[in-house]
Structures are given as C-alpha cells and as structure tokens.
C-alpha cells in the first residue's frame, strides 16, 4: 500500500510551464488511478479527519474515487457523499462529485446532497452534480434532471442532463429531451439525439419477450 501522505503531497505539486511528462503531479495522479487496496478507504478517512488544504482534500477525493472505481465499492461513494455535504471549495466539491459519477451507488442511498446542487450558481459544481446523478438510476434522479432541463437556459446544463439521462432515463424523459433536438447548438442537438437513442434501446430490451 502506498504512503498516502506522500502520494497526495506529490499530487498537489504545481510547477507552471512543465509538460505532463515532466510533472510529478501528473505522474502521481496516474499512480492514484491504479490503486485498488480497500484499506485505503480507512486511511483516507483518517487523513481527512485532520485539517487539510483545499488541494489536499481535492486529491484525497480523487484517490478515494479511483480506489472505489477499481474495486466497485458502494462504500467509497457513500463516504464521498458525506464530504459533498460539508465541502465548501468549488474545485474540491466538483472533484468529489465527479468521482461519484464513476462509482456505483446503493439503491437506498440518499441523493439529496447531489440533487441540492443542481441549481448551484457555481457552474463547475452544477455540471458535476448533474454528472453524478448518472450513478443513481432512480425515479427521483430522473425527475430532478427532467425538472432542470425544463427550466435551464444553460446549454451545458442541457448537454450534461442529456448525458446523464442517456444512462438512467426512461420513457418519461423522452418528451423533454425531444425538445432539444431542434436546438441551434450542435452539442445540445447531438447529445439529445444520443440520449433518445440510448433510452429507446433500453426500452426495447426491457419489453423484449
């Protein structure tokens, strides 16, 4: 098991005008992406129990998310959700949400910490919250994304909602997504078409005898 403090310290190093190949931080992040030791969950929790800088917290969330992804852990996503509740820094919060987007969530998990950020005025947080809901295939998640699609004027909100609904959406999502197919914005139009295709494919598989 790696020295967590050392790994996170290297992840937080910042050297302007240094290419990725020469960046200790870049290599440390690639090292973190390969971690798969479940014992790290306890280590990260202990690490974050002490006062840490926003960059250290962001790195710790990244490590936790990658470990969780590599071992398919719902416990890692549960722990990340607890940090979503308390994290104030927009960059660290966005990272925690992005990690949840790639993790399995328990069906019984309370997604309120994510849903409450869907109208956040910080776009980096809002977009990550939308992405995170793709890990929560529930009627509540779908309803929240549909509601956002109906009221938002932000093109990226729409693109990320389409992407999330392409994973968890049902026939209930189709009418509101269909309204974006005629958008003048290429990304909005194409993401809507992709979402509709994916949802319809899932419906056909579900009803197949």
Buried (B, 14 or more C-beta within 10 A) or exposed (E): EBEBEEBBBBBBBEEEEEEEEEBBBBBBBEBBBEBEEEEBBEBBBEBBEEEBEBBBBBBBBBBBBBBBBBBEBBBBBBBBBEBBEEBEBBBBBBBBBBBBBBBBBEEEBBBEBBBEBBBBEBEBBBBBBBBBBBBBBBEEBBEBBBBBBEEBEEBBBBBBBBBBBBBBBBEEBBEBBEEBBEBEBEEBBBBBBBBBEBBEEBBEEEEEE
